[in-house]
């Protein structure tokens, strides 16, 4: 899951600039003290101090927001965006305007793969969550350009979303593609795919829901496989266990292609949420967070 620490907010060309600028070029705007980056866009800290401090699986990273991304955030966020504040329970049917199945994607980068999957499967709604502001703006742009009514963009901590804002069995799938591998041993506790996270996710996934993870960091792939295999609420779709081939519905991203050219090995994991009661299921206990 990516993040961004309040870069200076660019404005559209007609707001504070002496003349037009090329689309896609980053621009700067000096904000007054206390002025939000995007008055009608995502909040800098949607959950504020309402919830406990804990080890997070994502880290801040700075990146410029282009003029086009800023424009999308300002115009489209009120309709297609969601600040994860933990203060309300979401009605997903109302959010998407239909009762189609909903898949949660945690960490979508710049959103290209998310948009491709949404276009290829319009009958599935995608709630895509990240904290990287340029990526949020880019995905909103792509959704508008491609007329993707089945995408909503969440801003904030996915743990708070799962624990505080979603009801039991609300989700039909979970996607975690190329999460931060936290390669140093002392940082392994920051990795997202842990038993406690799966305990929580299991309470929000319907029986039969597909959990799909992918990573190009082989030691993390092995840990994911071990943790998912050991969890009683999930069952490997591969009859013999182990990793799965990349399914056709997960696009090959530019980043992934560059890694493959360098000899990186990408592993996909496909697990189903088992029927309640099929196995000893500790996720039936109240979630403790992650």
C-alpha distance (Angstrom), angle and dihedral (degrees) to the residues before:
residue distance angle dihedral
X1 . . .
X2 3.76 . .
X3 3.77 129.1 .
X4 3.78 142.7 -166.9
X5 3.78 131.6 -152.3
X6 3.80 108.0 -140.9
X7 3.81 103.7 -74.1
X8 3.76 114.5 -163.5
X9 3.78 106.8 -78.5
X10 3.80 118.3 -114.4
X11 3.76 119.2 -146.8
X12 3.80 131.0 -146.2
X13 3.78 115.3 -86.3
X14 3.78 94.4 -95.6
X15 3.78 94.9 51.4
X16 3.77 113.9 82.9
X17 3.80 98.7 -30.1
X18 3.77 124.4 115.2
X19 3.79 93.1 -134.9
X20 3.79 145.4 -12.3
X21 3.78 121.2 -58.5
X22 3.76 133.8 -159.8
X23 3.82 116.3 -84.2
X24 3.77 113.2 -103.8
X25 3.81 94.3 26.4
X26 3.78 117.0 125.8
X27 3.77 115.4 -118.1
X28 3.80 131.8 -171.8
X29 3.75 130.4 -134.7
X30 3.79 122.4 -173.4
X31 3.79 107.0 -131.5
X32 3.76 124.8 -151.8
X33 3.78 115.4 -118.0
X34 3.79 109.4 -76.2
X35 3.80 94.2 11.7
X36 3.82 110.9 137.0
X37 3.79 117.8 -119.8
X38 3.80 92.1 -125.7
X39 3.82 112.9 15.3
X40 3.81 91.9 -161.9
X41 3.81 96.1 28.0
X42 3.81 139.1 74.3
X43 3.79 119.0 -35.7
X44 3.79 120.1 -114.4
X45 3.82 91.6 -129.2
X46 3.80 109.9 8.8
X47 3.82 97.7 177.7
X48 3.80 93.3 42.5
X49 3.79 113.9 -178.0
X50 3.81 95.4 -34.9
X51 3.81 93.5 108.4
X52 3.77 137.5 50.1
X53 3.76 123.7 -83.4
X54 3.79 110.8 -112.1
X55 3.77 142.5 154.9
X56 3.80 108.2 -71.7
X57 3.78 129.2 -149.2
X58 3.80 93.6 -141.2
X59 3.77 132.5 61.7
X60 3.80 131.8 -152.8
X61 3.79 118.3 -101.5
X62 3.76 128.4 178.8
X63 3.76 122.1 -127.0
X64 3.77 135.6 158.4
X65 3.79 119.6 -107.9
X66 3.79 113.3 -136.4
X67 3.78 122.4 -134.6
X68 3.81 91.1 -109.2
X69 3.79 92.2 51.1
X70 3.80 91.3 47.8
X71 3.79 91.1 50.2
X72 3.81 90.9 51.1
X73 3.80 91.7 49.1
X74 3.79 91.6 51.4
X75 3.80 96.9 44.8
X76 3.79 104.1 33.5
X77 3.79 105.7 31.5
X78 3.81 95.9 81.7
X79 3.83 89.4 57.5
X80 3.81 105.3 31.2
X81 3.80 103.6 20.5
X82 3.79 132.4 89.2
X83 3.79 127.7 -164.4
X84 3.80 108.7 -149.0
X85 3.79 98.9 -135.6
X86 3.80 98.5 149.4
X87 3.81 90.5 -133.2
X88 3.80 100.9 111.7
X89 3.79 143.2 30.4
X90 3.79 113.9 -111.5
X91 3.78 124.3 -127.6
X92 3.80 99.5 -150.2
X93 3.80 93.7 -170.1
X94 3.79 89.1 56.6
X95 3.80 92.8 43.7
X96 3.81 93.7 55.0
X97 3.79 97.6 29.7
X98 3.81 93.4 -123.5
X99 3.79 142.0 57.9
X100 3.80 97.3 -113.4
X101 3.82 117.8 137.9
X102 3.79 115.3 -81.3
X103 3.80 126.3 -140.1
X104 3.80 121.2 -165.1
X105 3.80 115.3 -142.5
X106 3.80 115.3 -165.7
X107 3.79 114.3 -158.0
X108 3.81 112.4 6.3
X109 3.81 101.6 177.3
X110 3.80 108.7 -155.5
X111 3.80 92.4 -11.8
X112 3.81 101.1 -119.5
X113 3.81 94.6 125.0
X114 3.80 91.4 43.2
X115 3.79 91.3 54.2
X116 3.81 91.8 47.9
X117 3.81 92.1 51.5
X118 3.80 91.8 46.5
X119 3.81 91.4 50.8
X120 3.80 92.3 47.8
X121 3.83 93.9 49.4
X122 3.82 110.3 32.4
X123 3.80 90.8 166.8
X124 3.80 91.4 67.9
X125 3.80 122.1 71.5
X126 3.80 118.2 -141.3
X127 3.79 122.4 -152.8
X128 3.81 100.6 -166.0
X129 3.81 116.4 -166.2
X130 3.78 128.6 -165.8
X131 3.79 139.7 135.6
X132 3.81 97.5 -141.4
X133 3.79 106.0 109.7
X134 3.84 98.0 -157.7
X135 3.80 89.6 51.5
X136 3.79 91.5 49.9
X137 3.78 90.4 52.8
X138 3.78 92.6 45.3
X139 3.81 93.7 51.4
X140 3.79 90.9 48.5
X141 3.80 88.7 51.7
X142 3.79 91.7 50.3
X143 3.80 92.2 47.1
X144 3.79 91.2 52.6
X145 3.79 95.1 44.4
X146 3.80 92.5 49.0
X147 3.82 94.8 38.2
X148 3.80 92.5 -122.2
X149 3.79 106.5 173.8
X150 3.82 91.8 173.4
X151 3.83 97.8 70.2
X152 3.80 128.1 89.1
X153 3.80 122.5 176.7
X154 3.80 120.3 -139.6
X155 3.79 123.7 -159.2
X156 3.78 119.3 -155.9
X157 3.78 143.8 22.6
X158 3.81 114.8 -9.9
X159 3.80 90.6 -154.7
X160 3.81 90.5 62.3
X161 3.80 89.7 46.3
X162 3.79 92.4 52.9
X163 3.77 96.9 41.2
X164 3.80 102.6 38.3
X165 3.81 109.2 21.3
X166 3.81 108.9 36.0
X167 3.78 127.8 70.9
X168 3.79 127.3 -134.1
X169 3.82 114.3 -71.0
X170 3.81 91.3 4.6
X171 3.81 95.9 136.2
X172 3.79 133.3 67.6
X173 3.78 95.2 -167.3
X174 3.79 147.5 5.0
X175 3.81 125.3 -146.5
X176 3.79 124.5 -168.6
X177 3.78 110.4 174.0
X178 3.80 121.7 -177.2
X179 3.80 98.8 -20.4
X180 3.78 119.7 -173.6
X181 3.83 104.1 -73.4
X182 3.80 94.9 -153.6
X183 3.80 89.4 -149.3
X184 3.81 99.2 -167.9
X185 3.79 112.3 91.7
X186 3.79 93.5 -129.8
X187 3.81 88.6 57.1
X188 3.82 97.5 49.8
X189 3.82 89.0 100.6
X190 3.81 87.0 68.1
X191 3.79 94.2 61.6
X192 3.79 112.6 114.9
X193 3.80 99.8 -137.4
X194 3.80 101.8 75.2
X195 3.83 132.1 133.6
X196 3.81 92.0 -101.7
X197 3.80 92.0 52.7
X198 3.79 91.0 49.9
X199 3.82 90.3 49.3
X200 3.80 88.3 57.8
X201 3.81 96.6 40.8
X202 3.80 91.3 50.3
X203 3.81 91.0 61.3
X204 3.81 90.8 57.8
X205 3.82 98.7 42.2
X206 3.78 121.3 86.8
X207 3.80 118.3 -128.9
X208 3.78 107.6 -83.2
X209 3.81 93.5 25.1
X210 3.80 113.8 146.1
X211 3.79 121.2 -122.2
X212 3.80 109.6 -160.7
X213 3.79 121.9 -174.8
X214 3.80 128.7 173.4
X215 3.79 132.0 -177.6
X216 3.78 139.4 164.5
X217 3.80 91.9 -151.2
X218 3.80 104.1 93.1
X219 3.82 98.8 -160.0
X220 3.81 89.5 52.9
X221 3.80 90.1 47.4
X222 3.79 89.5 55.5
X223 3.80 91.1 49.3
X224 3.81 91.4 48.6
X225 3.78 90.1 50.9
X226 3.80 92.6 49.2
X227 3.81 94.2 47.1
X228 3.80 95.5 45.7
X229 3.80 93.2 44.3
X230 3.79 91.8 51.1
X231 3.81 95.0 47.9
X232 3.81 112.6 97.9
X233 3.82 94.1 -146.6
X234 3.81 94.9 61.4
X235 3.77 135.8 60.4
X236 3.80 128.2 -165.6
X237 3.79 113.9 -114.2
X238 3.81 88.9 -146.4
X239 3.77 109.3 90.4
X240 3.78 92.8 -143.7
X241 3.78 94.9 39.5
X242 3.79 123.0 -120.7
X243 3.78 131.5 88.8
X244 3.80 127.1 -22.9
X245 3.78 130.8 -133.2
X246 3.80 113.7 -102.5
X247 3.81 104.6 -86.3
X248 3.78 118.1 -127.7
X249 3.80 91.9 -115.7
X250 3.83 92.6 64.3
X251 3.81 106.7 77.6
X252 3.77 121.3 -137.9
X253 3.80 103.2 -113.1
X254 3.78 125.9 -146.3
X255 3.79 90.3 -114.8
X256 3.80 90.9 50.9
X257 3.81 92.1 47.7
X258 3.79 91.1 53.1
X259 3.79 89.7 51.3
X260 3.78 92.9 49.7
X261 3.81 89.6 52.0
X262 3.80 87.4 56.1
X263 3.78 91.6 51.7
X264 3.79 98.7 -100.0
X265 3.79 116.2 155.5
X266 3.80 116.1 -133.9
X267 3.79 118.0 -157.0
X268 3.81 125.6 -163.9
X269 3.79 123.1 -159.3
X270 3.82 121.0 -161.1
X271 3.81 118.0 -172.3
X272 3.81 131.6 166.1
X273 3.78 126.0 -139.6
X274 3.80 102.6 -117.1
X275 3.79 123.2 -128.4
X276 3.78 111.3 -86.2
X277 3.77 107.2 -92.3
X278 3.82 95.6 16.2
X279 3.78 89.8 109.5
X280 3.78 133.4 10.4
X281 3.78 96.9 -74.6
X282 3.77 117.3 -161.8
X283 3.81 89.7 -179.8
X284 3.81 87.2 78.9
X285 3.81 85.5 74.4
X286 3.82 117.0 87.0
X287 3.82 107.6 -82.0
X288 3.78 115.8 -107.6
X289 3.82 96.0 -157.1
X290 3.77 125.6 -116.7
